Amino acid sequence: MRLDYPDPSQAPSLRRPLGGRLRSYRPAATRGERLDSIQKVLLRGELVINAFNRWRLLDNGTPSTHWTFADAGQTAAVAGTELALAKREAGDIVVASADELTAEETTNRIEAGLERPDLLLAQRDWGLRPEAFPWFSRMLPTATRRGAVVHVVAAFGSQAGVDDLYFEARRRWRRQREPLGDLAPRTSNIERRFGERLRAEGFDPKPQMPLANYFLDFAVVAGGRLPVRLDVEVDGRHWHEELPGRHGPRDERRNRIVKCLGWRPVRLWADDIESDESGCVARIRREAASPKPSTASPDPNRRTTNE
């Protein structure tokens, strides 16, 4: 049933019993009202995606924090490997290292401005020191507020921790084991086909792997004593190139964080994959075989925020 009135706001609301219930009939919305409702639905969808997926902030307010988990007593060895990877990928960066016993001194130096690290490499071993260390928990948000990327190397051991950070570490551990259960972005058809091609070429790409507050389109790790870890991103030109200023700063900040965490970002255009999939695979193979990140831009047509 549809009732049209010259002035919809003056039309009465009709109620008529149907199937044992009363249903309300309102005047048909105008074209402008329908367009407004569609735009609101699209906006809500975009906000949901941005708020819960790729660009969301973490619950503890530390958007640049990542966790790596090791066996009890092995945090120092794992932290040494992560430091070597970060130095290789990010170049000459300032790194601060701290554990439970040096957290207070490191926090005070960062708060006083005596130390301005690009990367804070923090070691927390609940197997060796299960007691609470409030300064360690305070150190992490302090470093991120000063612009540092925080990488926590943690070990659980057999004893349960007594501080809130322990439960946060457990949550991150479960998130890394089951990333798709934590509202990961959907994989597009072109990403799914490209992932199948990478597997056919002998790679082991892990789709939507969580890293800090991001999800990597594909995480590709090439073996070796000091492995090459690639963050393969499939970008659409409309969002990352044709809309100036929309994603450029986000992409640059994301690349900086990814490099500080020992990963090498490799960005591919979606239309390049469709037109030259073999060339894109060859580029990933070259990056995986190279011990140093490429200094030249792989795509001279890619815009930067300085242009």
C-alpha positions as CSV (number, residue, x, y, z in Angstrom):
1,M,0.0,0.0,0.0
2,R,1.4,3.4,-0.9
3,L,-0.1,6.9,-0.2
4,D,1.3,10.0,-1.9
5,Y,0.6,13.5,-0.5
6,P,1.6,16.9,-1.8
7,D,3.2,17.5,1.6
8,P,4.4,14.3,3.1
9,S,4.9,15.9,6.6
10,Q,1.2,16.6,6.8
11,A,0.1,13.0,5.9
12,P,-1.4,11.0,8.7
13,S,0.1,7.7,9.8
14,L,-2.3,4.9,9.0
15,R,-2.4,1.8,11.1
16,R,-4.2,-1.3,9.9
17,P,-4.3,-4.8,11.3
18,L,-2.5,-7.3,9.1
19,G,-1.9,-10.9,10.3
20,G,-3.0,-10.1,13.8
21,R,-0.6,-7.2,14.2
22,L,-0.9,-3.4,13.7
23,R,1.5,-2.1,11.0
24,S,2.3,1.6,10.4
25,Y,2.0,3.0,6.9
26,R,4.0,6.2,6.3
27,P,4.1,8.4,3.2
28,A,6.6,7.5,0.5
29,A,10.0,9.2,1.0
30,T,11.0,11.8,-1.6
31,R,14.0,11.1,-3.8
32,G,16.3,13.3,-1.8
33,E,15.3,11.6,1.4
34,R,16.1,8.2,-0.1
35,L,19.5,9.4,-1.3
36,D,20.3,10.7,2.2
37,S,19.4,7.4,3.8
38,I,21.6,5.5,1.3
39,Q,24.5,7.9,2.0
40,K,24.0,7.3,5.7
41,V,24.1,3.6,5.3
42,L,27.3,3.8,3.2
43,L,28.9,6.1,5.8
44,R,28.0,3.8,8.6
45,G,29.5,0.9,6.7
46,E,32.7,2.8,6.0
47,L,33.0,3.8,9.7
48,V,32.6,0.2,10.8
49,I,35.3,-1.0,8.5
50,N,37.7,1.8,9.4
51,A,36.9,1.6,13.2
52,F,37.3,-2.2,13.6
53,N,39.7,-3.3,10.9
54,R,42.7,-1.9,9.2
55,W,43.0,1.6,10.7
56,R,41.6,1.0,14.2
57,L,43.4,1.9,17.4
58,L,44.1,-0.8,19.9
59,D,42.1,-1.0,23.1
60,N,45.1,0.1,25.2
61,G,45.7,3.2,23.2
62,T,49.1,2.1,21.8
63,P,48.5,1.9,18.0
64,S,52.2,1.2,17.2
65,T,52.7,-1.7,19.5
66,H,53.4,-5.3,18.3
67,W,54.1,-8.4,20.3
68,T,56.4,-11.4,19.5
69,F,56.3,-14.4,21.7
70,A,59.2,-16.6,22.7
71,D,60.0,-19.5,25.0
72,A,60.8,-18.7,28.6
73,G,64.4,-17.6,28.9
74,Q,64.7,-16.8,25.2
75,T,63.5,-13.3,25.1
76,A,67.0,-11.8,24.8
77,A,67.9,-14.0,21.8
78,V,64.6,-13.2,20.0
79,A,65.0,-9.5,20.7
80,G,68.5,-9.6,19.2
81,T,67.0,-11.1,16.0
82,E,64.2,-8.5,15.9
83,L,66.8,-5.7,16.4
84,A,68.9,-7.0,13.5
85,L,65.8,-7.2,11.2
86,A,64.7,-3.7,12.2
87,K,68.1,-2.2,11.5
88,R,68.2,-3.9,8.1
89,E,64.8,-2.8,7.0
90,A,64.5,0.6,8.6
91,G,68.1,1.7,8.3
92,D,69.8,4.0,10.8
93,I,67.2,4.3,13.5
94,V,67.4,5.0,17.2
95,V,66.6,2.0,19.3
96,A,66.1,1.7,23.0
97,S,66.1,-1.7,24.7
98,A,64.5,-2.4,28.1
99,D,63.3,-5.2,30.3
100,E,61.6,-5.4,33.6
101,L,64.6,-4.2,35.6
102,T,65.4,-1.2,33.4
103,A,61.9,-0.1,32.6
104,E,61.8,2.7,35.3
105,E,65.0,4.2,34.1
106,T,64.0,4.0,30.4
107,T,60.5,5.5,31.1
108,N,62.1,8.5,33.0
109,R,64.5,9.2,30.2
110,I,61.8,9.1,27.6
111,E,59.5,11.3,29.6
112,A,62.3,13.8,30.3
113,G,63.2,13.9,26.6
114,L,66.7,12.5,27.2
115,E,66.0,9.6,24.9
116,R,63.9,9.8,21.7
117,P,63.8,6.3,20.2
118,D,62.3,5.4,16.9
119,L,61.9,1.8,18.2
120,L,61.5,0.6,21.8
121,L,62.4,-3.1,22.1
122,A,60.9,-4.3,25.3
123,Q,61.5,-7.7,26.9
124,R,58.9,-9.2,29.3
125,D,59.5,-12.7,30.6
126,W,56.8,-13.9,33.0
127,G,58.5,-17.3,33.3
128,L,61.5,-15.7,35.0
129,R,59.8,-12.8,36.7
130,P,56.1,-13.4,37.2
131,E,55.7,-10.6,39.7
132,A,54.1,-7.2,38.7
133,F,56.3,-4.5,37.3
134,P,54.2,-1.3,37.0
135,W,57.0,0.7,35.4
136,F,57.0,-1.7,32.5
137,S,53.3,-1.3,31.8
138,R,53.8,2.5,32.1
139,M,56.7,2.5,29.7
140,L,54.8,1.2,26.7
141,P,52.2,4.0,26.3
142,T,54.8,6.6,27.3
143,A,57.0,5.5,24.3
144,T,54.1,5.5,21.9
145,R,53.0,9.0,23.0
146,R,56.5,10.2,22.1
147,G,56.2,8.7,18.6
148,A,58.1,5.5,19.1
149,V,57.2,2.1,17.7
150,V,57.0,-0.4,20.5
151,H,58.0,-4.1,20.0
152,V,57.4,-6.3,23.0
153,V,59.1,-9.7,23.1
154,A,57.3,-11.7,25.7
155,A,57.5,-15.2,27.2
156,F,54.8,-16.8,29.4
157,G,56.5,-19.7,31.1
158,S,54.6,-22.0,33.5
159,Q,53.6,-19.3,36.0
160,A,50.7,-17.0,35.5
161,G,51.4,-13.2,35.7
162,V,49.7,-11.0,38.2
163,D,49.4,-7.7,36.2
164,D,47.0,-6.5,33.6
165,L,49.7,-6.6,30.9
166,Y,49.8,-10.4,31.2
167,F,46.1,-10.6,30.1
168,E,46.8,-8.2,27.3
169,A,49.7,-10.4,26.2
170,R,47.4,-13.4,26.2
171,R,44.9,-11.6,24.1
172,R,47.6,-10.6,21.6
173,W,48.9,-14.2,21.5
174,R,45.4,-15.6,20.7
175,R,45.0,-12.8,18.1
176,Q,48.2,-13.9,16.3
177,R,47.1,-17.5,16.4
178,E,43.6,-16.8,15.0
179,P,43.8,-13.5,13.1
180,L,40.6,-14.1,11.1
181,G,38.6,-14.3,14.3
182,D,39.5,-10.7,15.2
183,L,37.5,-8.8,12.6
184,A,40.1,-9.0,9.9
185,P,39.3,-7.3,6.6
186,R,37.8,-9.4,3.9
187,T,40.1,-10.7,1.2
188,S,39.1,-9.4,-2.3
189,N,38.8,-11.7,-5.3
190,I,42.0,-10.4,-6.8
191,E,43.9,-10.9,-3.5
192,R,42.6,-14.4,-3.3
193,R,43.7,-15.3,-6.8
194,F,47.1,-13.7,-6.3
195,G,47.5,-15.7,-3.1
196,E,46.8,-18.9,-5.0
197,R,49.4,-17.9,-7.6
198,L,52.0,-17.2,-4.9
199,R,51.4,-20.7,-3.4
200,A,51.7,-22.2,-6.8
201,E,55.0,-20.5,-7.2
202,G,56.4,-22.0,-4.0
203,F,55.7,-19.2,-1.4
204,D,53.7,-19.6,1.8
205,P,51.7,-16.4,1.9
206,K,49.7,-15.8,5.1
207,P,46.7,-13.6,4.4
208,Q,45.5,-10.9,6.8
209,M,48.3,-11.5,9.3
210,P,48.0,-9.0,12.3
211,L,51.0,-6.7,12.8
212,A,50.7,-3.9,15.4
213,N,47.3,-2.4,14.5
214,Y,47.4,-3.5,10.9
215,F,46.5,-6.5,8.9
216,L,49.0,-7.4,6.2
217,D,47.4,-8.4,2.9
218,F,50.0,-11.2,2.6
219,A,52.9,-12.0,4.9
220,V,55.7,-13.7,3.0
221,V,58.7,-15.0,4.8
222,A,61.8,-16.3,3.0
223,G,64.0,-18.6,5.0
224,G,67.5,-18.1,6.2
225,R,69.4,-17.3,9.4
226,L,68.1,-13.7,9.2
227,P,64.8,-14.2,7.2
228,V,63.4,-11.7,4.8
229,R,59.8,-10.8,5.9
230,L,57.7,-9.2,3.2
231,D,54.5,-7.2,3.7
232,V,52.8,-7.6,0.3
233,E,50.0,-5.1,-0.1
234,V,47.6,-5.0,-3.0
235,D,46.5,-1.4,-3.5
236,G,43.7,0.0,-5.7
237,R,44.7,3.1,-7.7
238,H,41.4,4.8,-7.0
239,W,42.0,4.9,-3.2
240,H,45.8,5.2,-3.1
241,E,46.5,7.4,-6.1
242,E,43.5,9.0,-7.6
243,L,42.2,10.5,-4.4
244,P,45.1,12.9,-3.4
245,G,45.9,13.1,0.3
246,R,43.4,10.3,1.3
247,H,45.8,7.4,1.9
248,G,49.2,8.9,1.2
249,P,50.1,9.9,4.8
250,R,48.5,6.7,6.1
251,D,50.6,4.6,3.8
252,E,53.8,6.4,4.7
253,R,53.2,6.0,8.4
254,R,52.2,2.4,8.0
255,N,55.4,1.7,6.0
256,R,57.5,3.3,8.7
257,I,55.9,1.2,11.5
258,V,56.2,-2.0,9.4
259,K,59.9,-1.3,8.7
260,C,60.7,-0.6,12.4
261,L,59.1,-4.0,13.2
262,G,61.5,-5.8,10.8
263,W,59.2,-6.1,7.8
264,R,59.7,-5.0,4.2
265,P,56.6,-3.4,2.6
266,V,56.1,-4.4,-1.1
267,R,53.1,-2.5,-2.6
268,L,51.5,-3.7,-5.8
269,W,48.8,-2.1,-7.9
270,A,45.8,-4.3,-8.3
271,D,45.6,-3.5,-12.1
272,D,49.2,-4.4,-12.5
273,I,48.5,-7.8,-11.0
274,E,45.6,-8.3,-13.4
275,S,47.7,-7.2,-16.4
276,D,51.1,-8.7,-15.5
277,E,50.7,-11.2,-12.7
278,S,54.0,-13.0,-13.6
279,G,55.9,-9.7,-13.3
280,C,54.5,-9.0,-9.8
281,V,55.5,-12.5,-8.7
282,A,59.0,-11.9,-10.1
283,R,59.2,-8.7,-8.1
284,I,58.3,-10.6,-4.9
285,R,60.9,-13.2,-5.7
286,R,63.6,-10.6,-6.2
287,E,62.7,-8.9,-2.9
288,A,62.7,-12.3,-1.1
289,A,66.1,-13.1,-2.4
290,S,67.6,-9.7,-1.6
291,P,69.2,-9.2,1.8
292,K,68.7,-5.5,1.6
293,P,65.5,-3.6,0.8
294,S,65.5,-1.9,-2.6
295,T,66.3,1.8,-2.5
296,A,64.8,2.6,-5.8
297,S,61.0,3.0,-6.2
298,P,59.6,0.0,-8.0
299,D,56.9,2.1,-9.6
300,P,58.0,5.5,-10.9
301,N,54.3,6.4,-11.5
302,R,53.3,6.0,-7.8
303,R,52.6,9.4,-6.3
304,T,54.0,10.5,-3.0
305,T,52.7,13.1,-0.6
306,N,55.5,15.5,-1.6
307,E,54.3,15.9,-5.2
